[in-house]
Amino acid sequence: MLVVTRHAKDKISFPQVGITIHFIRVHSGHVKIGIDAPRDIAIVRDEIDGNETTASLVRRQFLRLPRDIRHGIRNELHQISIGLHLYRELLQSGQEEEAEEAFQIMQSCLNRLDENQILQRPSRKTAVGTGNVLVVEDSANEREMLADFLRLHGYGVNTFANGREVLDYLDINGPPKVILVDMKMPECDGPTTVRMIRSNNRIRSTRIFALSGTSPKENGLESGAGGIDRWFPKPINPQGLISAIDAIVTNSPDANPTK
């Protein structure tokens, strides 16, 4: 359980699942919050009966399926339900061979449901190789959570705690698809890191995304090929970030066709 003390207008983000909680008003023991979440994530209120809410959610999701798909799933479930009763009674009456046949029929139904593409979770993208994205962030928690989120979307990720670390890495390695750079870091900050990369002919064309609570103007950075390609204010919208990275990889001449 995460326990925190927050004030009005504060935020808490969970980048791995694309959820941000906004504390709109805190007054006299009451908290008004707003929740940003992807459309496919259900939000359940605790004061509503949990079983009823879950059943209602399942029914709504089921009714969104095409009619013929719903009919096929109902038939498979109906066969399984009857098969369970038949299997139990055949065992009780000592008809083991007939019970085994009933069990095989149920197993076939379950296999068909398991193979049904509609009921399967979306497959994760295949990683396109280590180092496609470099994450440069001094906060260990933010760095690792963002890296895990990117890996879940199929990207190879290398992480660094400051600009000096990533510059040393780039000295001996080829350029990645994208570099995500925090602006406020010790030893070698974001603006310095960006300028060093842009001054190196071998890697200067690498796409650079800034991650910061500040603005480009505050950091003295320009937009475009000579500076920052995209600016993502914190708290970051993870889905927007993934879409931007996907667009670069998809349009890259050597893009992996599975991406």
Protein Blocks (a to p, Z undefined) as FASTA:
>chain_A
ZZddddehiacddfknopacddfbgcehiacddddddfklccddfkbcfklmmmmmmmmm
mmmpcfklmmmmmmmmmmmmmmmmmmmmmmmnopaklmmmmmmmmmmmmmmmmmmmklpc
cdddddebehkaccddfblklmmmmmmmmmmnopacdddfbfklmmmmmmmmccdfbdcd
dfbdghiafklmmmmmmmpmklmmpccddddfbdfklnopaedjklcfbdcdddddfklm
mmmmmmmmmmpmklcfkZZ
